[in-house]
């Protein structure tokens, strides 16, 4: 039995969903049709048999009054051809039987009814080659039983005809159910078929621009298949944007790496002919080669970090942003001695801790501080502040440089984006993009704006989880 069930399950799994749905719908409708036909047959058979018995009882009542004074009587000649009711009267004592043979069968039950030891009953016999139904009951005369017979072949034929008609109706219902099941499977699964075709087309062409056609109107008012198609289209849109972003990243990285790699190759070729260079030329080439190697290493490391979408959970711990800010400002002062960094930390924010990765949050702060120092004039200040608000900490970093142009503001956090005024400055254009990615990984919000009075203002809002 287990092997049979396993074979059936494997057969169902190998069939297409459309075939399985059509078979299921056909089986369900066919089961209902067969059940209805079977119930109708049982009801028709019961009603026709019941009507025949009622007719026999009525005829027996009539003949009981008419034959009240009769003695035991065998059936008339009509019992041989019972087209009309046939009656006979049977005594309880066999010695009182008429000399002629009875036309209807007489059994011990018939004698028992005549003697009053058994209730009236119905029976079926064949008389003169015809099926008859016989009703045996007490006769008004003492010690007698009255038998009334009616042909039942008309009832049998009616039942057979009803069975044939119901069988035809049931067969037609099964065929109609099969047709409807096939239509339902084709109509109901048409969006799924389009979704499958679209997915296969995307898999073969690797082009995420394909979409599934769905009816006009809001998706939340459609059926489940329409909502699935709308969700699939949304997923395709996100996939297309992701693929486009990856392609832009690769193209931008290739563009950014081309210049330092060319310079590296030039300096390496130059150092290969070191015997032709003076000591000063050799030192300049070595210094340039080391600087360019550091730039390429930094760029590659930034790209690797940007490729990570989330922070590793095992490294998350409770960190105090105030301490991280003090450390980041101290490091920035060493890297940018010509810039005056200030840190204003509110007392309420000193002991507040948030979940995060300390190294990543430190990288976020250092990128913001380096960006501010890069655009600050010599001797100009970079102001940082950390304040506590209900449910959040807010960190602001402001420089007093040229600020961010209005047309550059929407693209400040884009990868490799560099404004006109920043193209001559060192850097790859990945620092702010990395800062925003780290902020999002920590459920924080990083924004940029023009500072009142000039300069750029970056605001980092970190939730604390405590209102």
Buried (B, 14 or more C-beta within 10 A) or exposed (E): EEEEEEEEEEEEEEEEEBBBBBBBBBBEBBEEBBEBBEEBBEEBBEEBBEEBBEBBBEBBEEBBEEBEEBEBBBBBEBBEEBEEBBBBBBBBEEEEBBEEEBBBBBEEBBBBBBBEEBEBEBBEBEBEEBBBBBBBBBBEBEBBBBBBBBBBBEBBEBBEEBBEBBEEBBBEBBEBBBEBBBEBBEEBBEBBEBBEEBBEEBEEEEEBEBBBEBEEEEBEEBEEBBBBBBEBBEEBEEEBEEBEEEEEBEEBBEEBBEEBEEBBEBBEEBBEEEEEBEEEEBEBBBEBBEBBEEBBEBBEEBBEBBEEEEBEEEEBEEBBBBBBBBBBBEBBBEEBEEBBBEBEBBEEBBEBBBBBBBEBBBBBBBBBBBBBBBBBEEEBBBBBBBBBEEEBBBBBBBBBBBBBEEEBBEEBBBBBBBBEBBEEEEBBBBBBBBBBBBBEBBEBBBBBBBBEEEBBBBBBBBBBEEE
